Amino acid sequence: MAKPIPFSEPPYLCGLPSPYYEETHLAWQKACHSFIQENLTQHAMDWERDGSVPEDVFQKFASANMLVPCLPAPLPVQWLKRLGIHDVLGTVKVEDWDYIHTAIFTDEMSRSGLTGPPASLTTGYSYAIPPILKFGSEQLQERFLPDLLLGKKRICIAITEPEAGSDVAGIQTTATKTGDGKYYIVNGSKKWTTNGIWSSYATMAVRTSGPGPTGLSLLLVPLLDHPGVRMRRINVAGHITSGTTFIELDEVRVPVENLIGEEGQGMKYIMTNFNHERLTIAIGVTRQARVALAAAFEYCLQREAFGKMLMEQPVVRHRLAKAGALLESQWAWIEQFVYQMTKLKKMEADVELGGLTALAKAQAGIVLDECARCAVLLFGGNGFTTTGRGEIAERIYREVPGARIPGGSEDVMLDLAVRQLVKNYQSRTKMLERPKGSSKL
């Protein structure tokens, strides 16, 4: 087997030993890679150029149960088996699935280096279904989960608004109960909603009472063809095929039974959901950085300038080395995170890793910025051109803001990480303090 271009693959796929990957993970990587290469990766650049992913691709993934890996581990085994889903690609039983399988899937989905095509398939499934599974009532789950889990209906997560992005507590979209208490009337707007344009439903953050975080709730809101709902696609710098959507809500009637969990608990549910989102973003973004840097590395082995190959120039090797060190350090941290997720219970992970997950997501964007910028500079004019040899570097560089802003913008994530670490430290320190009035030893 040919040796991969340096930095193009994580160490475990270069034949190096790793304490994390067992036979089940290695078998899954091969099956996963084959399916995604055939049905996504080899077409991704053409679809991104065209601006859309063919509609049948989502159904191909759904029919093969290849949307199920989007969900947080462990998988909802009882629900999946009820629906006839016992394994994924005949390789991993749903009850044996762990976060390392999830990481492999996320890494493979990002192998093209482009965010749009994979996001067009996975974002809604990944982030809008988990709150229903975790907090939805039995009747809500029975009404909606079968079609959603089987991919018969699509869903999106609708949190961000024109005036409230990372500041989730500032959400203004309202949900007011009718006099008879049977419906919520929803008014407001949502912006930058991935997959919204194709979605029958949204897991939506709404304000059901006063200001601040305690006034927020989660509501399952009908979208496609529902009275009072208007949607249009938004053109953004990258993620072209992901279906970024602006949603307007005018007197939209939603049954009160569509409330997810309890009123006033929306902020708590959203924050819990963010951990899965931010970790998977970090994994995918790190693969994007890998694609950019490997493309530049290969180019420098082939391109001649000033009478010698670019790779023979010390300044070029220096630039590659700096970016490569950041990349491999980030991946090692991601692997450590994912392994810890397999050992910690959900509540433990939320407390112990919540702040660090925000930090890993922020750092992934910083690493991508360095690797993408390195690639564009080393490709030179080709890296500044939307076609030809440097096209992948140009496209990835254009997507850097899409890694550093959605899912919690970078500065907010850095601040959140430290605040969470301080909170955990002070909480533990307080537990060790001697109660007032107790006798000295």
Order of alpha helices (4+ residues) and beta strands (2+ residues): alpha-alpha-alpha-alpha-beta-beta-alpha-alpha-alpha-beta-beta-beta-beta-beta-beta-beta-beta-alpha-beta-beta-alpha-alpha-alpha-alpha-alpha
